């Protein structure tokens, strides 16, 4: 029986992240503020010395780089402001963000191990490494399921049924 989809954000609007993802976002924010900003400021100083800023391509490129960095800083600050680090819940046998889960395709008996990650972790994830987003078809199907449950994954051309074997 397929389980209903659980939301990734809690009822108070928090964005659920694993501890590792939260720490990685904090690390990126710190690096962008303390390192990248300084590098860009130095690049701007060099570009200003090249003359007329209205026709200075190097200056314009660095200004675009600065804008991208500042936008990412704002995005990271917004994410971290609403982030909620999820606790390890492997003891309750319910699949949640951060869990590594062993699945079995009911039709083929093929087994697959995946780690369920939050939306913001997806940027750095690689599905070939078994990391899947809660927003993916498999991720949304297994989120909130219990060990032993059967879940249906609806794909564009077929539906696949998996059994949740265990949470590692």
SVG drawing of the C-alpha trace seen along z (x, -y; Angstrom):
<svg xmlns="http://www.w3.org/2000/svg" viewBox="-2 -57 47 68">
<polyline fill="none" stroke="black" stroke-width="0.4" points="0.0,0.0 1.5,-3.4 2.1,-5.9 1.0,-9.5 3.7,-12.1 5.2,-13.9 6.1,-17.5 9.7,-18.5 9.0,-21.6 7.5,-21.4 4.3,-23.1 6.0,-26.2 7.6,-26.9 11.0,-25.5 13.1,-23.8 14.3,-20.4 18.0,-19.6 20.4,-17.0 23.1,-18.2 25.7,-17.6 23.8,-19.7 23.3,-22.5 27.0,-22.5 27.9,-22.6 25.6,-25.6 27.2,-27.3 30.7,-26.6 29.7,-27.9 28.3,-31.1 31.4,-31.7 33.7,-31.1 31.6,-33.4 31.7,-36.2 35.3,-35.8 37.1,-34.6 35.2,-35.3 34.1,-38.8 37.8,-39.7 38.9,-38.2 36.2,-40.1 37.2,-43.3 40.8,-42.8 39.7,-42.0 37.5,-45.2 40.5,-47.3 42.6,-45.9 39.8,-46.4 39.2,-50.0 42.8,-50.8 42.2,-49.8 40.4,-53.1 36.9,-54.2 34.5,-51.9 31.7,-52.3 33.9,-50.6 35.9,-48.4 34.9,-44.8 37.0,-43.4 35.2,-45.6 31.8,-44.6 32.7,-40.9 33.9,-41.3 30.7,-43.3 28.6,-40.4 30.7,-38.0 30.1,-40.2 26.4,-40.3 26.2,-36.5 28.2,-36.1 26.0,-38.6 22.8,-36.9 24.1,-33.5 25.0,-35.0 21.4,-36.3 20.0,-32.9 22.2,-31.0 21.2,-33.4 17.6,-32.9 17.9,-29.1 19.8,-29.0 17.3,-31.3 14.4,-28.9 16.5,-25.7 15.7,-23.0 18.2,-20.2 16.4,-16.9 17.2,-14.4 18.3,-10.9 15.1,-8.8 16.4,-5.4 15.2,-4.0 11.5,-4.5 11.7,-2.7 10.1,-5.6 12.0,-7.0 13.0,-10.6 15.5,-13.1 19.1,-11.9 18.2,-8.2 19.9,-5.6 17.4,-3.1 17.5,0.3 14.7,0.8 13.7,3.8 11.9,3.6 8.9,5.9 8.8,6.9 12.5,7.6 13.7,8.3 16.6,5.8 17.9,4.1 18.9,0.5 20.4,-1.6 19.6,-5.3 20.1,-8.2 17.2,-10.6 18.3,-14.2 16.6,-17.6 15.8,-19.9 18.7,-22.3 21.2,-19.4 20.3,-18.3 22.5,-20.9 25.6,-19.0 24.1,-15.5 24.7,-12.9 21.9,-10.3 24.6,-7.9 26.0,-7.9 22.6,-6.9 21.6,-10.4 18.0,-11.3 16.0,-14.3 12.7,-14.2 11.3,-15.9 12.2,-13.1 9.6,-10.4 11.4,-7.8 12.2,-10.2 8.6,-11.5 7.3,-8.0 9.5,-6.7 9.5,-9.8 7.3,-8.8 7.1,-5.2 7.9,-2.4 10.2,0.6 8.1,3.3 5.9,0.9 5.3,1.1 5.5,-2.2 4.5,-3.1 6.7,-5.3 4.8,-6.9 7.2,-7.6 6.3,-9.1 6.1,-5.7 5.6,-3.2 4.9,-2.7 7.4,-0.9 6.6,0.7 9.4,0.9 9.4,2.6 11.2,0.7 13.6,3.4 15.5,1.5 16.9,-1.8 20.7,-1.6"/>
</svg>
